[in-house]
């Protein structure tokens, strides 16, 4: 049953919170004992504290526990207690324990509470002194050095996964500006000498040039993935026993080096973590190139002994408003980046310490998942390793950073979110090395945690977002096609949600590989005459809804497609427009699910022009995962800014799936 | 990581649709004179074509920028001599000695002077993928990448290379029979790659571009 567990739990809480209204008011009222609410499980060294809100009239509580999810009165082991908090002692560190609680009163035993879980751990905080600062791993409402409080549980839920694996045996390539391979908190997780690569000298040490005082990005990225745990140093990586190799491609970013960076040691490298891309905040459409796509395809087809290298990619940091004069102009969308929107990579967006989209993180229909990227040192960023000494990110003049300058709490960006997902993938592959690259993607989508419900406590019902504060979640066509097939919620800010390491690793253990990938490409659809995109007209009292502002639409119908469950949609689009930043382009699936492909924005920063007329652009969409290809698809092109016109020429869809 | 971006304000979207972000555009986007003026910025005019696999792509030359590879203190002096107004754009880009210079005189004149004053220097025009400087920047450090027929055996490959008198720099991993061949920096790489691709003898041929990419 692939509906996300977290959603189920939240729904349960919401239902109990409604007070059980409704029903037949004429029926006799049978007194019952209220179900406990606010139940929590807090991990300690060798034991777990269980707590919850007191239930009026209760004389005792029963705590039911198990080491697998789905605890109930029948399957769980019972602890009878008279009050909470209650310590459940004698537990194995590293094992996940699951709990439900009932209240017992004069009217009998209540129904069970929502399930909670925790994994007792050895005194890691004592041996990894910065672990307690790493809210992205375990968010316990940490307070930053500037007094900003994080929101509890807005993390990647890694501790249950660590009870299963810490990533040993999985190798991750950090493609970045360097990697200090001798760093005290990384060295023991580095691959043997000779496996990393220096793209400047051709050697095997990608450590930054000592004369370069500011570079340190790649080292911090590496620490997020796999800083060593239980060594008395720094914090811990998401996969703290995985193996790292470093490729300092950004120091010499030629086409040949890019090919090498994507394919070096492909048989042994399981994951390629890429926290880089074309320059952000330009509003430009920057395509990927033949050589890069060819290299990615090579990795997918031949990497990891044919199971495919898993490419993880930063969605981009250009998602903020660039010019306050134009407060509705978000600069970049991840779909304007031809690498991040390629079907062979997973684009990762960033959330902050409150579990909502980081101020800079780019939205896009191409986003797969999100992970913590934080905001800034002034609020809450990410704690990781830094180049040794007073160089790199934590220099002597850096705001609010640690006194130990081998570490930093100022790493951030989709650069930080990306290695978190890479680390989760490492845990998944350690748990099940037979997963193919497509299996990894689908598991992450199915287990990701929907976040950011605004003032609603959860998605209130299948496919019906909270009406008060719709933060962008929608249930795609899988919600109506069949009740027995996977159902996917999608949000252009988060993809399928924030990665949940515990759920992903648990699912990975028993996952059955998806079948061979199928593709289906439609014929090129040439838009008929009258394909002019009307220029935007400012509404007036006399003309409140100018008809041209609705844009133009074109449809194509897919029949007899072999793709019954879409994994990715590639959209080849052609317009001729003097300023494609004007355009608002959407693709609507047969079910009515909408991929927002562009939004009106400024090209060229604040003082430029669009460098393309969008005559040949490839968009990508994850939003239709699980939907069928068959049916009528609609492309709509609107103009959102006065002053330039154009035509919508043609489009074509390519479906990837099974 | 871009700390400078973190203080930018966040747009709060107000939506009314369950399934479309299109309904989330908070207010209509209205053209202003500032945007109009921005659009009127002078575009680059000189362009070249290269072949990104089978696709012809246009790049535009930035008339007042010059890329220098493997820069040395001597080469910086030579550049100052060739164009007294030359300024390095930002910091040195990478440890491989790449520098992007903003020059006052047309780059052709500067490059010609440099061939005399610094004959060992490695220079390239600065290109952009669009006609404005906000489009991705690229330059030609030398060498070209050629995808030969992937079914050719070693003997056929060697015969072809010998016939074309090419010097192999390295063989690449991304598939069968992908090679880096030596060329001079600058337009030599572009011209030779284009000629090879247009000959129809190869699957793909393009310069070993340096492109501007950044951390996120």
Interface residues (C-beta under 8 A of the other chain):
Chain A: X176 X177 X200 X209 X211 X212 X217 X218 X220 X250 X251 X252 X253 X254 X255 X256 X259 X260 X262 X263 X264 X266 X275 X276 X277 X278 X279 X280 X281 X282 X283 X284 X286 X287 X289 X290 X291 X294 X295 X298 X314 X316 X317 X318 X320 X321 X322 X324 X325 X326 X327 X328 X329 X330 X357 X359 X360 X363 X375 X376 X377 X378 X393 X410 X411 X412 X413 X414 X415 X416 X418 X463 X464 X465 X470 X472 X474 X476 X492 X536 X538 X539 X579 X582 X584 X586 X592 X593 X594 X596 X599 X600 X602 X603 X604 X605 X606 X607 X608 X609 X610 X611 X612 X616 X636 X638 X640 X641 X642 X643 X644
Chain B: X1 X2 X3 X5 X6 X7 X8 X9 X10 X11 X13 X15 X16 X17 X18 X19 X20 X21 X22 X24 X25 X26 X27 X28 X29 X30 X31 X32 X34 X35 X36 X38 X39 X41 X43 X52 X53 X54 X55 X94 X95 X96 X128 X129 X130 X131 X132 X133 X134 X135 X136 X141 X143 X145 X147 X170 X172 X173 X174 X175 X178 X180 X204 X206 X207 X208 X209 X210 X211 X212 X213 X214 X215 X216
